Amino acid sequence: MMDPEIQERIAARRAELDGLEEQLVKQLAEVRAERDELAVAERVWQRMSEQLADERAQAGSPVVQVAGRAVRVVPERGPGVLESALPAEYQRILAAVRAAGSPVATRQIGEALGVDTGVRGKLEPLRGKLTKLADRGWLHKRPDGKFTVRP
C-alpha cells in the first residue's frame, strides 16, 4: 500500500499536468487557427497579385459600363503606362497638342482634328477630353486655359 502523502503528491502533480495539457491544447488550437488564416491570406494575396499583373499586362485602357454603354477609361500617366494605353481618340488629341509645339487652345486642337470649331457644342466635349488628359497627367493645363504636353 502507498503512503497517503505520496498519493496526494501524485494526484496533485497529475492535476497540475492535466491543467497544463489543457492549456497547451488550447494554445495549439489557436496557433493552428492562425496558421490556417495566414494560409488563406497568402492565397488571396497571390490571386490578387496575379489579377493585378494580368490587368497591367493587358494592352489598352479598361472598358467600364456607364449608363449602359461601354466606355474606355483614360488611365493615369505613370511609370510603365504607355501612350498606347489611351483610347485612340485621346491618342490623336495628344498627338495634335504635341505637334503644335507650343501651348494651344481648345479651338486650335479642334481645327487640327477637323472639328467644326464654329459650333460651341462641338468644342465642349473636346475641352472635356483635354481636361481629362490634364487631370490624368498626360497634359498640362495652364492658367490661361491652354494645354501643353508634359515632358
C-alpha angles and dihedrals in degrees: 000000000000125000110258091228092056090047089052092050092048091049091048092049091047090052090048091051092045089054091047091049091051090050092049092048089053092048091047090052090051091048092050092048092051091046090052090050090051091051090053091047090050092052092048091048090049092051092047091049091051092048092050091048090050091049092050091047094054113099118235131024121298122267120229134181116250118176089341094308129109108242128182115234119227106230125222114260110247145127111318094011108118128202087246087070088071120090111261094254091055091047089055091050092049091048091051092052090047092048091053089066093203137053109301136195124231091254091057092051089047090054091048090051095045096250117155096252093184089074113070091203089064094053098049096068088048090050088051091053092048090050091048090052088050092048090051093050100253095109136024117232111209123213089254090060096253123128133225133180115258114239 
